[in-house]
Amino acid sequence: MTSENAGKKEKSKAESLRLEFDNNGLLQELCGMHDAHLQQIEERLAVQVVTKGNQIAILGNVDQANKAKIVLEDLYELLQNGITVGPPQVEAALRFSDGLINSRLRPSDLMGENAVIATPLKKIIPRSVQQHVYVNALKQSHLVFGVGPAGTGKTFLAASYAVSLLAAKQIDKIIVTRPVVEAGESLGFLPGSLEEKIDPYLRPIFDVLQDTIGPDRSKELLEKNVIEIAPLAYMRGRTLNNAFVLLDEAQNATDMQMKMFLTRLGDNARAAITGDPSQVDLRKGQRSGLRDSVNVLEGLRDIEVIRFNEADVVRSTLVSRIVQAYDERDRQIDMKLEEDGSPL
């Protein structure tokens, strides 16, 4: 390759793109306060974004610049449709652009009104491609498994969707349950009433309720038993009708408990089962019901299994790196066991 051709090739990799917008008010929202959204895009995609009047120029590697173009155009489309754009939406669009390189879908396809969970206090928008797949599954199927590491939004999205169904009067009740299993401590030795004993175990659910319907309303619905939170053992013998049932931390349910739970579902009942198979706290010799039920039920009509990984962690990039490091450690252990058949 001649130096002249090499120069042309290098130039083609760094051409600028220009966008023009017809609504200056929406353009200001797109840029964010002090251009914070543009800075977020610049840092993530290693491009330079410059505004002048109603135009935006994107400078940098052509592939990355095209990603930035798609992100900006789709965020602008969301604003045109009345959806608020803030740092979480920008981050979501950036995540989508990473996951859709070889897809015809665009971030706006995944972040439009169909993907929104409308709760009384806020609209919840998926923040990764897999979260969108999960929300879509919750809306279409009566039983959905959300399987993967902490921080991927499995419980938050399922509980938020349950709240949206209750607010729309599509169900009469929300039931949240989980196996009360913790390493080194028995529930019976914790102080207080049953409610006080299980409160620490279910605190994340209370946080979701306060986010989506507020502390006063959530307290009222809990007192009226419209929202019920109870240990998994208390589901035995019941038939759950006209309800959304969330089984959280399902990796700590035994196979018998899981079968018991699944056979509680009655008329107009929907269920989400969430858990992380890598964090099982059951006693040695007990089989995780989450793994067992996924193996048995995956592929059946009206049942979906959505799997998350460290790339879907939305809490922070630090959490994503921590999950990735542990997964790599576990892979190395598995490889070592396969090589010599003995533990490290």
Number of C-alpha atoms within 10 A of each C-alpha: 6 7 8 9 10 11 12 11 11 12 13 12 15 17 14 18 16 14 13 14 14 9 11 12 10 18 21 13 17 24 23 18 11 9 15 14 21 23 17 17 22 19 10 14 19 16 22 18 22 13 16 8 9 14 14 20 16 23 21 20 20 18 14 20 26 18 22 28 19 18 24 24 19 20 29 22 16 22 16 12 11 10 18 13 18 17 12 14 20 22 19 24 29 24 20 26 23 15 17 15 12 8 8 7 13 18 25 19 15 24 24 17 16 13 20 19 22 19 21 16 11 13 16 17 23 27 24 28 20 21 26 21 15 26 22 16 21 24 15 13 15 18 22 25 26 27 25 22 26 21 19 26 24 26 23 18 23 27 25 24 23 29 25 21 21 20 15 13 10 14 20 17 23 27 20 22 25 26 21 18 18 13 9 6 9 10 13 9 8 12 9 10 9 13 12 11 16 18 15 10 18 20 11 12 20 18 14 20 21 15 17 22 20 15 14 10 13 20 16 12 15 15 11 10 13 17 22 15 22 18 18 20 15 13 18 12 11 13 13 21 17 16 24 29 27 25 25 25 25 27 28 27 29 20 18 12 19 22 15 17 23 15 13 16 21 14 10 14 20 23 24 28 25 26 25 21 18 13 13 20 17 16 12 6 6 13 17 22 20 27 18 16 15 15 11 10 13 15 11 8 10 12 19 22 20 19 18 21 17 21 17 21 24 22 12 9 12 11 17 20 14 12 19 17 13 13 16 12 12 13 12 12 15 14 12 14 13 11 9 9 10 9 9 8
